[in-house]
């Protein structure tokens, strides 16, 4: 039809030598073209909705409807499933749940909700990363028809049928009640098929496919602002260092900080972020590496994002400082006056005055004194003394990473 229209246009162009030529198909031709396009679209849609033969397509067909995991919570519920919980509950990045109950008439399934994005979302905004169904759930909906890739039918297929369709399982568990056949593509990308001993057929399954939506994450990353976050704006710089060791105040490179401290604040004090060696963005509630320089000395450490949504690295918080005669050679002083160059006796007197417990360890060339923090097991102070230099403190590292900011 399109060829006919183009031919007619050529004839008109030959006849008319002036003006603008507009060619329109006749009513019958337009109707025929529209019908042809509709048929093509229908055929394409039917082809797209056909159940794959590939087990790692992570598809299944239930009562004639095709499910491909992961799928959005909205798409899942649009197929008639009602969530038996609070859809407004929140889930941070890189988190997932299991055993979330959904009902559709008499049928019930357990689903896994997953957030592989960079921001905190509600359950309703998360993805359904997989689902499971067991004999007890199937009891109330015996007419439910479930077909897996390759034509494997729930309630009918034997272990031999499954292996014939998918090959040898990645792992097999044989128990008195059932045989569990596992097909694993990668971490959190797998199927479990349970063939029950009494019936000899497939009576339970679980599928999970937790994969990142790179396109959606890229779009979300493009929306991340460089402006100071609420958490950064709430930071208050201490007026003085004080004497309380467990306050986790530190005088570092000439400035008194309260750990955790925003990278942005340190930039204002003369530090420069080495962009090529730092994470550009950090997911909500997560952490990433940052590399900074001051006075030609480099500090590489972890920076924590205490907000629920993704943030640029300068809006994250440094949770540890270190000074070492081997680098970074930056002046560091702790509350009470502890600093590099102290002797072992001076350090022990300092720890006694601070009223803290410590552990001592040593290697062939160094002594190590460690003071644990009150909350996180990774929090605290480490003092490194060089034996060859007369047991003098040549390294100090302080770490404080609370679960939440005050």
C-alpha positions as CSV (number, residue, x, y, z in Angstrom):
1,X,0.0,0.0,0.0
2,X,2.8,2.4,0.9
3,X,4.4,1.7,-2.5
4,X,1.1,2.7,-4.2
5,X,1.0,6.0,-2.3
6,X,4.6,6.8,-3.2
7,X,3.9,6.0,-6.9
8,X,0.9,8.4,-6.9
9,X,3.1,11.1,-5.4
10,X,5.6,10.7,-8.2
11,X,2.9,11.1,-10.9
12,X,1.6,14.3,-9.3
13,X,5.2,15.6,-9.0
14,X,5.6,15.0,-12.8
15,X,2.3,16.8,-13.7
16,X,2.6,19.8,-11.4
17,X,5.6,22.0,-11.8
18,X,4.7,24.7,-9.3
19,X,3.4,24.9,-5.8
20,X,3.4,22.4,-3.0
21,X,2.2,18.8,-3.7
22,X,0.3,16.9,-0.9
23,X,-0.6,13.3,-1.5
24,X,-3.2,11.5,0.6
25,X,-4.3,7.9,0.4
26,X,-7.9,7.2,-0.4
27,X,-10.3,6.3,2.5
28,X,-10.2,2.6,1.5
29,X,-6.4,2.6,1.3
30,X,-6.1,4.3,4.7
31,X,-8.5,1.9,6.3
32,X,-6.6,-1.1,4.9
33,X,-3.2,0.4,6.1
34,X,-4.6,0.9,9.6
35,X,-6.0,-2.7,9.7
36,X,-2.6,-4.1,8.5
37,X,-0.7,-2.1,11.2
38,X,-3.2,-3.3,13.9
39,X,-2.6,-6.9,12.8
40,X,1.1,-6.4,12.9
41,X,1.0,-4.9,16.4
42,X,-1.3,-7.7,17.7
43,X,1.1,-10.3,16.3
44,X,4.1,-8.5,17.9
45,X,2.2,-8.3,21.3
46,X,1.3,-12.0,21.1
47,X,4.9,-12.9,20.3
48,X,6.2,-10.8,23.3
49,X,3.7,-12.4,25.7
50,X,4.6,-16.0,24.8
51,X,6.1,-18.0,27.6
52,X,9.8,-18.6,27.0
53,X,11.4,-22.0,27.0
54,X,14.5,-20.6,28.8
55,X,14.4,-21.3,32.6
56,X,16.5,-18.2,33.1
57,X,14.0,-15.9,31.5
58,X,12.5,-16.1,35.0
59,X,9.0,-16.3,33.6
60,X,5.9,-18.3,34.5
61,X,2.4,-18.4,33.3
62,X,-0.5,-18.5,35.8
63,X,-4.1,-18.9,34.6
64,X,-3.0,-17.6,31.2
65,X,-1.2,-14.5,32.4
66,X,2.5,-14.1,31.9
67,X,4.8,-13.1,34.8
68,X,8.4,-12.0,34.3
69,X,10.4,-11.3,37.3
70,X,11.3,-8.8,38.5
71,X,8.2,-6.8,37.9
72,X,6.8,-3.7,39.5
73,X,4.6,-3.9,42.5
74,X,2.0,-1.9,40.5
75,X,2.1,-4.4,37.6
76,X,1.8,-7.3,40.0
77,X,-1.2,-5.9,41.8
78,X,-2.8,-4.9,38.5
79,X,-3.0,-8.6,37.7
80,X,-5.4,-8.9,40.6
81,X,-3.1,-9.7,43.6
82,X,-3.9,-7.8,46.8
83,X,-1.1,-7.2,49.3
84,X,-1.8,-8.4,52.8
85,X,0.3,-5.8,54.5
86,X,1.2,-2.1,54.7
87,X,2.3,-1.0,51.2
88,X,3.5,2.3,52.7
89,X,6.2,0.7,54.7
90,X,9.6,1.8,53.6
91,X,12.6,-0.1,52.3
92,X,16.1,1.2,51.9
93,X,18.4,0.7,48.8
94,X,19.8,-2.8,48.3
95,X,17.2,-4.3,50.7
96,X,14.6,-7.1,50.2
97,X,11.9,-8.9,52.0
98,X,10.6,-12.4,51.9
99,X,7.3,-14.0,52.6
100,X,5.1,-11.0,51.7
101,X,1.5,-12.4,51.4
102,X,-0.6,-11.6,48.3
103,X,-4.1,-12.9,47.6
104,X,-6.1,-13.2,44.5
105,X,-9.5,-14.8,45.1
106,X,-8.8,-18.1,46.9
107,X,-5.2,-18.2,45.6
108,X,-2.3,-17.1,47.8
109,X,1.4,-16.6,47.1
110,X,4.4,-15.4,49.0
111,X,6.4,-12.7,47.2
112,X,9.8,-11.1,47.7
113,X,9.9,-7.4,47.5
114,X,13.3,-5.8,46.5
115,X,14.7,-2.4,46.2
116,X,17.8,-2.3,44.1
117,X,17.5,1.4,43.4
118,X,19.5,4.3,45.0
119,X,16.8,5.8,47.0
120,X,14.5,4.7,49.8
121,X,11.1,3.6,48.5
122,X,7.8,2.4,49.9
123,X,6.8,-1.3,49.3
124,X,4.4,0.0,46.7
125,X,7.3,1.5,44.8
126,X,9.5,-1.6,45.0
127,X,9.8,-4.5,42.7
128,X,8.4,-8.0,43.1
129,X,11.6,-9.9,42.7
130,X,10.0,-13.4,42.9
131,X,7.3,-15.5,44.4
132,X,6.6,-18.9,45.8
133,X,3.7,-21.3,46.3
134,X,3.4,-24.5,48.4
135,X,0.8,-27.2,48.7
136,X,-1.1,-25.5,51.5
137,X,-1.6,-22.4,49.4
138,X,-2.6,-24.5,46.4
139,X,-5.3,-26.3,48.5
140,X,-7.7,-23.3,48.4
141,X,-7.2,-22.8,44.7
142,X,-6.8,-26.2,43.2
143,X,-7.9,-25.0,39.7
144,X,-5.0,-22.6,39.4
145,X,-3.0,-23.4,36.3
146,X,0.8,-22.7,36.5
147,X,3.1,-23.4,33.7
148,X,6.9,-22.8,33.7
149,X,9.3,-22.4,30.8
150,X,9.6,-25.4,28.6
151,X,6.0,-26.5,29.4
152,X,6.6,-27.8,32.9
153,X,3.2,-27.9,34.7
154,X,2.7,-27.3,38.4
155,X,1.1,-30.3,40.0
156,X,1.9,-32.6,37.1
157,X,5.7,-32.5,36.3
158,X,8.0,-35.2,37.7
159,X,11.7,-34.7,38.5
160,X,12.5,-36.4,35.2
161,X,10.3,-34.0,33.3
162,X,12.1,-31.0,35.0
163,X,15.5,-32.3,34.3
164,X,14.6,-33.1,30.7
165,X,13.4,-29.5,30.2
166,X,16.2,-27.7,32.1
167,X,19.1,-30.1,32.3
168,X,21.0,-31.3,35.4
169,X,20.2,-29.0,38.4
170,X,22.8,-26.8,40.0
171,X,22.1,-28.5,43.3
172,X,19.8,-31.3,44.5
173,X,18.5,-31.9,48.0
174,X,16.9,-35.3,48.6
175,X,14.8,-35.6,51.8
176,X,12.1,-37.9,53.1
177,X,9.3,-35.4,52.2
178,X,10.5,-34.0,48.9
179,X,13.4,-33.6,46.4
180,X,14.5,-30.0,46.0
181,X,15.9,-29.2,42.5
182,X,17.8,-25.9,42.4
183,X,18.7,-24.0,39.2
184,X,21.0,-21.1,39.9
185,X,22.0,-18.5,37.3
186,X,23.7,-16.1,39.8
187,X,23.3,-14.8,43.3
188,X,19.6,-14.1,44.0
189,X,18.8,-15.4,40.5
190,X,17.5,-18.9,40.9
191,X,14.6,-21.4,40.9
192,X,13.7,-24.1,43.5
193,X,11.4,-26.9,42.4
194,X,10.1,-29.3,45.1
195,X,8.9,-32.7,43.9
196,X,7.1,-34.4,46.8
197,X,7.8,-38.0,47.5
198,X,4.2,-39.0,48.1
199,X,2.8,-37.7,44.8
200,X,6.0,-37.8,42.8
201,X,5.1,-34.5,41.1
202,X,6.0,-30.8,41.5
203,X,4.0,-29.3,44.3
204,X,6.0,-26.3,45.4
205,X,8.3,-23.8,43.8
206,X,10.2,-20.6,44.4
207,X,11.6,-18.1,41.9
208,X,13.8,-15.1,42.6
209,X,15.5,-12.7,40.2
210,X,16.9,-9.7,41.9
211,X,18.5,-7.6,39.1
212,X,19.2,-3.9,39.1
213,X,17.2,-1.6,36.8
214,X,20.2,0.3,35.4
215,X,18.1,2.6,33.3
216,X,15.9,3.6,36.2
217,X,18.9,4.1,38.5
218,X,20.7,6.3,35.9
219,X,17.6,8.4,35.6
220,X,17.4,8.7,39.4
221,X,21.1,9.5,39.7
222,X,20.6,12.4,37.2
223,X,18.1,13.9,39.7
224,X,20.5,13.9,42.7
225,X,21.1,17.5,43.8
226,X,24.5,18.9,44.8
227,X,22.9,21.2,47.4
228,X,23.5,20.4,51.1
229,X,21.2,17.8,52.5
230,X,19.2,18.1,55.7
231,X,21.7,16.0,57.5
232,X,24.7,18.1,56.3
233,X,22.9,21.4,57.4
234,X,22.3,19.9,60.8
235,X,26.0,19.4,61.5
236,X,27.5,21.6,64.2
237,X,31.2,22.1,64.5
238,X,32.5,21.9,68.1
239,X,33.9,25.0,69.6
240,X,36.7,23.2,71.4
241,X,38.3,19.7,71.6
242,X,37.6,19.1,75.3
243,X,38.8,16.2,77.4
244,X,36.1,13.5,76.9
245,X,37.8,10.9,74.7
246,X,34.5,9.1,73.9
247,X,33.0,12.4,72.5
248,X,34.8,11.5,69.3
249,X,35.9,15.0,68.7
250,X,39.1,15.3,66.8
251,X,41.5,18.1,65.9
252,X,42.7,17.2,62.5
253,X,44.9,19.2,60.2
254,X,44.3,22.2,62.4
255,X,40.5,22.1,62.7
256,X,38.3,20.6,65.4
257,X,35.7,18.2,64.0
258,X,32.9,16.1,65.5
259,X,32.8,12.7,63.9
260,X,31.0,11.9,61.7
261,X,31.8,15.1,59.7
262,X,30.4,16.0,56.3
263,X,32.9,15.9,53.4
264,X,31.4,19.3,52.3
265,X,32.5,20.8,55.7
266,X,36.0,19.5,55.2
267,X,36.1,21.0,51.7
268,X,35.3,24.4,53.3
269,X,38.3,23.9,55.5
270,X,40.7,23.5,52.7
271,X,40.4,19.8,51.7
272,X,40.1,18.9,48.0
273,X,38.1,15.8,46.9
274,X,40.0,13.8,44.3
275,X,36.9,13.1,42.1
276,X,38.6,10.4,40.1
277,X,39.3,8.3,43.2
278,X,36.0,8.9,45.0
279,X,32.4,7.6,44.6
280,X,30.3,10.2,42.7
281,X,27.1,9.0,44.4
282,X,26.3,7.0,47.4
283,X,22.9,5.2,47.8
284,X,20.7,6.1,50.7
285,X,21.9,4.7,54.0
286,X,25.0,3.3,52.3
287,X,28.7,4.3,52.1
288,X,31.4,4.8,49.6
289,X,35.1,5.7,49.3
290,X,36.3,9.2,49.3
291,X,39.9,10.4,48.7
292,X,40.8,13.9,49.8
293,X,44.0,16.0,50.0
294,X,45.2,18.8,52.2
295,X,48.7,20.1,52.6
296,X,49.9,17.6,50.0
297,X,48.8,14.7,52.2
298,X,46.1,12.2,51.1
299,X,43.4,10.7,53.2
300,X,41.3,7.8,51.8
301,X,38.4,6.7,53.9
302,X,34.8,5.6,53.9
303,X,32.0,8.2,53.8
304,X,28.5,7.3,55.0
305,X,25.3,8.6,53.5
306,X,22.9,9.1,56.5
307,X,20.0,10.2,54.3
308,X,17.3,7.9,52.9
309,X,18.0,8.9,49.3
310,X,21.2,8.9,47.2
311,X,23.6,11.8,47.8
312,X,26.7,13.1,46.1
313,X,29.9,12.2,48.0
314,X,30.3,15.7,49.4
315,X,27.0,15.3,51.2
316,X,28.2,12.1,52.9
317,X,30.0,11.9,56.3
318,X,33.6,10.9,57.0
319,X,33.6,8.5,60.0
320,X,37.3,8.0,60.6
321,X,40.6,9.9,60.7
322,X,44.1,8.7,60.8
323,X,47.6,10.1,61.1
324,X,50.8,8.2,60.6
325,X,54.4,9.2,60.2
326,X,54.4,7.1,57.1
327,X,51.4,9.0,55.7
328,X,49.0,10.8,55.9
329,X,51.4,12.9,57.9
330,X,48.8,15.3,59.3
331,X,48.6,16.6,62.9
332,X,45.9,14.8,64.8
333,X,45.0,15.4,68.5
334,X,42.4,13.6,70.6
335,X,40.5,15.0,73.5
336,X,42.8,15.0,76.5
337,X,45.9,15.7,74.3
338,X,46.9,12.4,72.8
339,X,48.9,12.8,69.7
340,X,51.7,11.4,67.6
341,X,55.1,11.2,69.3
342,X,53.9,10.1,72.7
343,X,55.9,7.5,74.5
344,X,54.3,4.3,75.7
345,X,54.3,5.5,79.3
346,X,52.7,8.8,78.3
347,X,50.0,6.8,76.3
348,X,49.2,4.6,79.3
349,X,48.9,7.6,81.5
350,X,46.6,9.2,79.0
351,X,44.4,6.0,78.8
352,X,44.2,5.8,82.6
353,X,43.1,9.4,82.9
354,X,40.5,8.8,80.2
355,X,39.1,6.0,82.3
356,X,38.9,3.6,79.3
357,X,39.7,-0.1,78.9
358,X,42.1,-1.2,76.2
359,X,43.7,-4.2,74.6
360,X,47.3,-4.6,73.8
361,X,48.8,-6.6,70.9
362,X,52.2,-6.7,69.2
363,X,54.1,-7.8,66.2
364,X,57.8,-8.0,65.5
365,X,58.1,-4.3,64.9
366,X,55.1,-2.6,66.5
367,X,52.9,-2.4,69.6
368,X,49.1,-1.9,69.2
369,X,46.8,-0.4,71.8
370,X,43.1,-0.6,71.0
371,X,40.2,1.1,72.7
372,X,36.7,0.0,71.8
373,X,33.8,2.4,71.3
374,X,30.5,2.1,73.3
375,X,28.3,1.2,70.4
376,X,29.6,-0.2,67.1
377,X,32.3,-2.9,67.4
378,X,34.2,-1.1,64.7
379,X,34.2,2.2,66.6
380,X,37.1,3.2,68.8
381,X,40.8,4.2,68.8
382,X,44.0,2.4,67.7
383,X,47.5,3.6,68.7
384,X,50.5,2.2,66.9
385,X,53.9,2.3,68.5
386,X,57.1,1.7,66.7
387,X,59.5,-0.5,68.7
388,X,62.6,0.5,66.6
389,X,61.9,4.1,67.6
390,X,61.7,3.4,71.3
391,X,58.0,2.5,71.6
392,X,56.8,5.9,70.3
393,X,53.3,6.5,69.0
394,X,53.7,6.7,65.2
395,X,50.1,6.1,64.2
396,X,46.6,6.9,65.4
397,X,43.3,6.0,63.9
398,X,39.9,7.0,65.3
399,X,36.6,5.7,64.0
400,X,33.0,6.6,64.9
401,X,30.1,5.4,62.7
402,X,26.9,5.5,64.6
403,X,23.8,3.9,63.1
404,X,22.1,7.3,63.0
405,X,23.0,11.0,63.5
406,X,21.9,12.7,66.7
